[in-house]
Amino acid sequence: MVRRRRRRGPTAAVRITRSHATHSSHVHSDLTWLDFSDAERKRALQVVELLGRPETRDELGLGAIRDAFANALFPGISTVQRRARYFLFVPWTFRDAEQRWAGRTDALERARRKELQLIDPLLHAGEKDGVIGSSAKANLRQVPSMIYWQGLARWGIRRIEGTREQWGRAVARSSGTAIDDDGQTVNATASWWHASLPDPPPGWPETATLTLRPDEADYLRERIRENCAGTMLAALAERRTAWTEVRFPWDLNVPELTEAQRTLLEHAQRFSERMHGAALLYNHELAKRRDDEEAEADYREELEQWAAAEAAADPGLAPLDALWPLLGDLGSRHSPQTRHFVTDWVTLTSHPGRVVTDASLVDRIQQREFEVKKRQARLSFIAAEETWRGAAGAGQLEYRWNSTQRQLLDIVTPAEA
């Protein structure tokens, strides 16, 4: 293909820095604009979107199936969680608030301020990987309790169901947790937190770090063992040595998995691999329509690699007709339309080498996007098409593995006793 020389635009791209948590639910990226071409600027924006929206884009309506697999493999984990010690930071903060501010109507706001006060000690301790609010600081909107609230319940650390706001109202009605002269809890009925929650270390939160103590790691391991038994999360949490980080959970050798767990992981892998082609073709078609020859060529190359991998895949591994009863057992809330789309895609790509040239595949993807996005469908409406910045849901599904792996390694490798 002969590429046309593209016009140089105004100052364009890019220095990109990452901070794992800001006021938004996405990874924060800072851009410094220098003098580059329009094409380079577009590629920079594509990188930003890929970095900043891990598994959050759902252009083709696969989120219900994705989440069913993620919840079964790694319960209590979300994509915006960062480090395992926040599973303790939050209940320490809220348990202290229950004792200090019982009867006050502003307990939740006071707890929020305490959460913000964790940021500077962590940064001063030299923590660089996973400090929530490292960039936003006092302007942080999504504080750790918002991010970890549901996971704390799933792991059995938060023992009372309810929202943060309901917690605040309960504290306002409470007379507090009874403490004796030695500082021991006498009556914990007012507390929302697990009775065996370890105490924070001396000097906390001013001395806070993200490294777990051995007793804290054992506590989290016990909570996972009791509340998430039979999952890949529980199997890996029992390890006592770290592993080399991998991109996908199926890239890790896990002989500890039961046969049922292995079958679940195989189906998750094949669904991720099969449907990645649809995401790539969606972005390839948008690149064509936007006359972005560089992006089009890149997506074409990725599609060719995808087609070669699919042609070599074991056809007997995780057959599609076994997927639907498995998802039923997992409680997946996907719609009949989603099932039809997945089935159509797998059928139409039975000869994956035609993925770039078969117009019926683009037609089916366009139909599906309109079904999901309506007036925001980029392949159907020019105004929506203009919102594309080089990548939209182009990453392969990894089922929250990036967040899971980081937090599991925290548990597996605590500080030395």
C-alpha positions as CSV (number, residue, x, y, z in Angstrom):
1,M,0.0,0.0,0.0
2,V,1.3,3.4,-1.0
3,R,1.0,5.8,2.0
4,R,0.2,9.4,1.4
5,R,2.4,12.0,3.1
6,R,0.4,13.4,5.9
7,R,0.2,17.1,6.6
8,R,2.1,18.3,9.7
9,G,-0.2,19.9,12.2
10,P,0.5,22.2,15.1
11,T,2.6,21.2,18.0
12,A,1.6,17.7,18.7
13,A,2.9,14.9,20.9
14,V,4.0,13.6,23.7
15,R,5.5,12.7,27.0
16,I,3.2,10.3,28.9
17,T,3.5,9.7,32.6
18,R,1.3,7.3,34.6
19,S,-0.2,7.6,38.0
20,H,-2.3,4.6,39.0
21,A,-5.1,6.5,40.7
22,T,-6.5,10.0,40.5
23,H,-9.8,11.6,41.0
24,S,-11.2,9.6,38.2
25,S,-11.6,5.8,38.0
26,H,-9.0,5.6,35.2
27,V,-5.3,5.8,35.1
28,H,-4.1,9.3,34.9
29,S,-1.9,10.4,32.0
30,D,-0.2,13.7,31.5
31,L,0.7,14.9,28.0
32,T,3.4,17.5,27.2
33,W,2.9,18.7,23.6
34,L,6.0,19.0,21.4
35,D,6.4,19.4,17.6
36,F,5.3,16.2,16.0
37,S,2.9,15.2,13.1
38,D,-0.8,14.7,13.3
39,A,-0.2,10.9,12.9
40,E,2.1,10.9,15.9
41,R,-0.3,12.9,17.9
42,K,-3.1,10.3,17.1
43,R,-0.8,7.5,18.1
44,A,0.0,9.2,21.4
45,L,-3.7,9.6,22.1
46,Q,-4.2,5.9,21.3
47,V,-1.5,5.0,23.9
48,V,-3.2,7.3,26.4
49,E,-6.6,5.5,25.9
50,L,-5.0,2.1,26.1
51,L,-3.2,3.0,29.3
52,G,-6.0,4.9,30.9
53,R,-9.0,2.6,30.3
54,P,-8.0,-1.0,31.2
55,E,-11.0,-3.1,30.3
56,T,-13.5,-0.3,30.9
57,R,-14.5,0.2,27.3
58,D,-17.3,-2.1,26.2
59,E,-18.0,-1.1,22.6
60,L,-19.5,-4.4,21.6
61,G,-21.4,-5.2,24.8
62,L,-19.3,-8.1,26.1
63,G,-19.0,-6.7,29.6
64,A,-21.5,-9.0,31.3
65,I,-19.6,-12.1,30.2
66,R,-16.3,-10.5,31.0
67,D,-17.5,-9.6,34.5
68,A,-19.0,-13.1,35.1
69,F,-15.6,-14.7,34.4
70,A,-13.7,-12.1,36.4
71,N,-16.0,-12.4,39.4
72,A,-15.6,-16.2,39.3
73,L,-11.8,-16.2,38.9
74,F,-10.9,-13.2,41.2
75,P,-13.8,-12.3,43.5
76,G,-13.5,-9.0,45.3
77,I,-11.1,-7.5,42.8
78,S,-11.8,-4.4,40.6
79,T,-9.7,-2.9,37.8
80,V,-9.0,0.3,39.8
81,Q,-7.7,-1.4,42.9
82,R,-4.0,-1.1,43.3
83,R,-2.3,-2.6,46.4
84,A,-3.5,-5.2,48.9
85,R,-2.8,-3.2,52.0
86,Y,-5.7,-0.9,51.1
87,F,-7.9,-3.9,52.2
88,L,-6.6,-2.9,55.7
89,F,-6.2,0.8,55.3
90,V,-9.9,1.3,54.7
91,P,-11.3,-0.7,57.7
92,W,-8.6,0.7,60.0
93,T,-9.8,4.2,59.0
94,F,-13.5,3.4,59.3
95,R,-13.1,1.4,62.5
96,D,-11.3,4.3,64.1
97,A,-14.0,6.7,62.9
98,E,-16.7,4.5,64.5
99,Q,-14.9,4.9,67.9
100,R,-13.9,8.6,67.6
101,W,-17.0,10.1,66.0
102,A,-20.0,8.0,67.1
103,G,-23.1,10.1,67.2
104,R,-21.8,12.6,64.7
105,T,-23.5,13.2,61.4
106,D,-20.2,14.1,59.6
107,A,-18.4,10.8,60.3
108,L,-18.2,9.9,56.6
109,E,-16.7,13.2,55.6
110,R,-14.2,13.0,58.5
111,A,-13.3,9.4,57.3
112,R,-12.8,10.8,53.8
113,R,-10.3,13.4,55.1
114,K,-8.5,10.7,57.0
115,E,-8.2,8.7,53.7
116,L,-6.7,11.7,52.0
117,Q,-4.2,12.1,54.8
118,L,-2.7,8.7,53.8
119,I,-1.3,10.0,50.5
120,D,1.6,12.1,51.8
121,P,3.0,9.5,54.3
122,L,3.0,6.9,51.5
123,L,4.8,9.2,49.1
124,H,7.2,10.3,51.8
125,A,7.9,6.6,52.4
126,G,9.1,6.3,48.8
127,E,6.1,4.4,47.6
128,K,5.7,4.9,43.8
129,D,3.7,2.0,42.6
130,G,0.0,2.1,43.5
131,V,-0.5,5.1,45.8
132,I,-4.2,6.1,45.3
133,G,-4.3,9.9,44.8
134,S,-0.6,10.4,44.2
135,S,-1.3,13.0,41.5
136,A,-4.7,14.4,42.6
137,K,-3.9,14.5,46.4
138,A,-6.5,16.8,48.1
139,N,-8.6,16.9,44.9
140,L,-9.0,13.1,44.9
141,R,-12.6,12.2,44.3
142,Q,-12.6,8.5,44.3
143,V,-11.1,7.7,47.7
144,P,-9.9,4.2,48.5
145,S,-13.0,3.3,50.4
146,M,-15.0,3.8,47.2
147,I,-12.7,1.5,45.3
148,Y,-12.4,-1.3,47.9
149,W,-15.9,-1.2,49.6
150,Q,-17.4,-4.1,47.7
151,G,-14.3,-6.1,47.8
152,L,-14.1,-5.7,51.5
153,A,-17.6,-7.3,51.8
154,R,-16.7,-10.1,49.4
155,W,-13.7,-11.0,51.4
156,G,-15.6,-10.9,54.7
157,I,-13.7,-8.0,56.1
158,R,-16.7,-5.7,56.1
159,R,-19.3,-7.7,57.9
160,I,-22.4,-5.5,57.5
161,E,-24.0,-4.9,54.1
162,G,-24.7,-1.3,53.1
163,T,-23.2,1.7,51.4
164,R,-20.7,4.1,52.8
165,E,-23.5,6.5,53.3
166,Q,-25.5,4.0,55.3
167,W,-22.4,3.4,57.3
168,G,-22.3,7.1,58.0
169,R,-25.9,7.2,59.2
170,A,-25.3,4.1,61.4
171,V,-22.3,5.9,63.1
172,A,-24.5,8.9,63.6
173,R,-27.0,6.7,65.5
174,S,-24.4,4.8,67.4
175,S,-23.0,5.3,70.9
176,G,-19.7,3.8,69.7
177,T,-17.7,0.7,70.3
178,A,-17.0,0.1,74.0
179,I,-13.3,0.2,74.8
180,D,-11.9,-0.8,78.2
181,D,-9.0,0.9,80.1
182,D,-6.4,-1.2,78.3
183,G,-7.8,-0.1,74.9
184,Q,-9.4,-3.5,74.1
185,T,-12.7,-3.8,72.4
186,V,-15.4,-4.9,74.9
187,N,-18.5,-4.6,72.6
188,A,-18.0,-4.6,68.9
189,T,-21.6,-4.8,67.9
190,A,-21.5,-1.2,66.6
191,S,-18.6,-2.0,64.2
192,W,-19.0,-2.9,60.6
193,W,-15.7,-4.7,60.5
194,H,-14.4,-8.2,61.1
195,A,-13.6,-8.9,64.7
196,S,-10.2,-10.4,64.0
197,L,-9.0,-7.4,61.9
198,P,-5.3,-6.8,62.8
199,D,-4.5,-3.6,64.5
200,P,-2.5,-1.0,62.5
201,P,1.2,-0.7,63.2
202,P,2.5,1.8,65.7
203,G,2.5,5.3,64.4
204,W,0.0,4.6,61.6
205,P,-1.0,6.4,59.5
206,E,2.0,8.7,59.6
207,T,4.3,5.6,59.2
208,A,2.2,4.0,56.5
209,T,3.7,2.0,53.7
210,L,2.2,-0.4,51.1
211,T,4.1,-3.4,52.3
212,L,2.1,-5.9,54.3
213,R,3.4,-7.3,57.5
214,P,3.5,-11.1,57.7
215,D,0.5,-11.2,60.1
216,E,-1.5,-8.9,57.8
217,A,-0.7,-11.1,54.8
218,D,-1.8,-14.2,56.8
219,Y,-5.0,-12.4,57.7
220,L,-5.9,-11.5,54.1
221,R,-5.0,-15.0,53.1
222,E,-7.3,-16.4,55.7
223,R,-10.2,-14.1,54.6
224,I,-9.7,-15.2,51.0
225,R,-9.5,-18.9,52.0
226,E,-12.8,-18.6,53.9
227,N,-14.8,-16.4,51.6
228,C,-13.4,-17.2,48.1
229,A,-12.8,-20.9,48.3
230,G,-12.6,-22.8,45.0
231,T,-11.4,-19.8,43.0
232,M,-8.1,-19.1,41.3
233,L,-7.6,-16.2,43.6
234,A,-7.7,-18.5,46.6
235,A,-5.4,-21.0,45.0
236,L,-2.7,-18.4,44.3
237,A,-3.1,-16.7,47.7
238,E,-1.8,-19.8,49.3
239,R,1.6,-19.5,47.6
240,R,4.5,-18.4,49.7
241,T,6.9,-17.4,46.9
242,A,6.5,-14.9,44.1
243,W,6.3,-15.6,40.4
244,T,7.5,-13.7,37.4
245,E,4.6,-11.4,36.3
246,V,2.7,-12.5,33.3
247,R,0.2,-10.7,31.0
248,F,-2.7,-13.1,31.4
249,P,-3.7,-15.5,34.1
250,W,-3.5,-18.5,31.7
251,D,0.1,-17.7,31.1
252,L,0.9,-18.7,34.7
253,N,1.6,-22.3,35.6
254,V,-0.9,-23.1,38.4
255,P,-0.9,-26.8,39.2
256,E,-2.9,-26.0,42.3
257,L,-6.1,-25.5,40.2
258,T,-8.8,-28.1,40.4
259,E,-10.3,-29.6,37.3
260,A,-13.3,-27.3,37.5
261,Q,-11.1,-24.2,38.0
262,R,-9.0,-25.2,35.0
263,T,-12.1,-25.6,32.8
264,L,-13.3,-22.2,33.9
265,L,-9.9,-20.6,33.0
266,E,-9.8,-22.4,29.6
267,H,-13.2,-21.0,28.7
268,A,-12.2,-17.5,29.9
269,Q,-9.0,-17.7,27.8
270,R,-10.8,-18.9,24.6
271,F,-13.5,-16.2,25.0
272,S,-10.9,-13.5,25.4
273,E,-8.9,-14.8,22.4
274,R,-11.9,-15.3,20.1
275,M,-13.5,-11.9,20.8
276,H,-10.3,-10.0,20.6
277,G,-10.5,-10.3,16.9
278,A,-13.9,-8.5,16.9
279,A,-12.4,-5.6,18.9
280,L,-9.4,-5.3,16.5
281,L,-11.7,-5.4,13.5
282,Y,-13.9,-2.7,15.0
283,N,-10.9,-0.4,15.5
284,H,-9.5,-1.3,12.0
285,E,-12.7,-0.2,10.4
286,L,-12.7,3.1,12.3
287,A,-9.1,3.7,11.2
288,K,-10.2,3.2,7.6
289,R,-13.1,5.5,7.9
290,R,-10.9,8.2,9.5
291,D,-8.3,7.8,6.8
292,D,-5.7,7.0,9.4
293,E,-3.4,4.9,7.3
294,E,-0.9,4.3,10.1
295,A,-3.5,3.0,12.5
296,E,-5.2,1.0,9.8
297,A,-1.9,-0.7,8.9
298,D,-1.2,-1.5,12.6
299,Y,-4.6,-3.0,13.2
300,R,-4.4,-5.0,10.0
301,E,-1.1,-6.5,11.2
302,E,-2.6,-7.3,14.6
303,L,-5.6,-8.9,12.8
304,E,-3.3,-11.0,10.7
305,Q,-1.5,-12.2,13.9
306,W,-4.9,-12.9,15.5
307,A,-6.0,-14.9,12.5
308,A,-2.9,-17.0,12.5
309,A,-3.3,-17.7,16.2
310,E,-6.9,-18.6,15.8
311,A,-6.2,-21.0,12.9
312,A,-3.7,-22.8,15.1
313,A,-6.0,-23.0,18.1
314,D,-7.2,-26.4,19.4
315,P,-10.8,-26.6,18.1
316,G,-11.6,-29.0,21.0
317,L,-10.6,-26.6,23.7
318,A,-13.5,-24.8,25.5
319,P,-16.1,-25.4,22.7
320,L,-18.7,-22.7,22.3
321,D,-21.7,-24.9,23.1
322,A,-20.2,-25.6,26.5
323,L,-19.7,-21.9,27.2
324,W,-23.4,-21.0,27.7
325,P,-24.3,-23.5,30.4
326,L,-21.1,-22.5,32.2
327,L,-22.0,-18.9,32.1
328,G,-25.5,-19.8,33.4
329,D,-23.8,-21.5,36.4
330,L,-21.8,-18.3,37.0
331,G,-24.9,-16.2,37.0
332,S,-23.9,-14.2,33.9
333,R,-26.5,-11.5,33.0
334,H,-25.6,-11.3,29.3
335,S,-28.6,-10.7,27.0
336,P,-29.8,-13.1,24.2
337,Q,-28.5,-10.5,21.8
338,T,-25.0,-10.8,23.3
339,R,-25.2,-14.6,22.9
340,H,-26.3,-14.2,19.3
341,F,-23.4,-11.8,18.5
342,V,-20.8,-14.1,20.1
343,T,-22.2,-17.1,18.2
344,D,-22.3,-15.2,14.9
345,W,-18.8,-14.0,15.3
346,V,-17.4,-17.4,16.1
347,T,-19.3,-18.9,13.1
348,L,-18.3,-16.2,10.7
349,T,-14.6,-16.5,11.7
350,S,-14.5,-20.2,11.3
351,H,-12.0,-19.3,8.5
352,P,-10.1,-16.6,10.4
353,G,-7.8,-15.7,7.5
354,R,-10.7,-13.8,5.9
355,V,-11.2,-11.5,8.8
356,V,-9.9,-8.4,7.0
357,T,-11.6,-9.0,3.7
358,D,-15.0,-10.4,4.7
359,A,-17.5,-7.5,4.6
360,S,-20.1,-9.5,6.5
361,L,-17.9,-9.3,9.6
362,V,-17.9,-5.5,9.6
363,D,-21.6,-5.5,9.0
364,R,-22.2,-7.7,12.0
365,I,-20.0,-5.6,14.2
366,Q,-21.7,-2.4,13.0
367,Q,-25.1,-4.0,13.8
368,R,-23.9,-5.0,17.2
369,E,-22.4,-1.6,18.1
370,F,-25.7,0.1,17.2
371,E,-27.6,-2.5,19.3
372,V,-25.4,-1.6,22.3
373,K,-24.6,2.1,21.8
374,K,-27.6,3.5,19.8
375,R,-26.8,7.2,18.9
376,Q,-23.3,6.8,20.2
377,A,-22.4,4.1,17.8
378,R,-19.3,5.2,15.9
379,L,-19.8,3.0,12.9
380,S,-23.3,4.3,12.3
381,F,-23.0,8.0,13.1
382,I,-20.4,10.4,11.9
383,A,-20.7,12.6,15.0
384,A,-19.9,9.6,17.2
385,E,-17.1,8.5,14.9
386,E,-15.3,11.8,15.6
387,T,-14.9,10.7,19.2
388,W,-12.5,7.9,18.3
389,R,-9.0,8.6,19.3
390,G,-7.2,5.6,17.9
391,A,-8.3,2.9,20.2
392,A,-11.6,1.9,21.8
393,G,-11.8,-1.3,23.7
394,A,-8.9,-2.7,21.6
395,G,-7.2,-4.5,24.5
396,Q,-7.6,-8.2,25.0
397,L,-9.7,-9.2,28.0
398,E,-7.6,-10.2,31.0
399,Y,-10.4,-10.3,33.6
400,R,-8.9,-7.8,36.1
401,W,-5.7,-9.9,36.2
402,N,-3.4,-6.8,36.2
403,S,-4.9,-5.6,39.5
404,T,-5.2,-9.1,40.9
405,Q,-1.6,-10.1,40.2
406,R,-0.2,-7.0,41.8
407,Q,-2.3,-7.5,45.0
408,L,-1.6,-11.2,45.2
409,L,2.1,-10.6,45.0
410,D,1.7,-8.2,47.9
411,I,0.2,-11.1,49.9
412,V,2.6,-13.7,48.8
413,T,5.7,-11.5,49.5
414,P,5.1,-9.6,52.8
415,A,7.9,-7.8,54.7
416,E,10.3,-10.1,56.5
417,A,9.2,-10.8,60.1
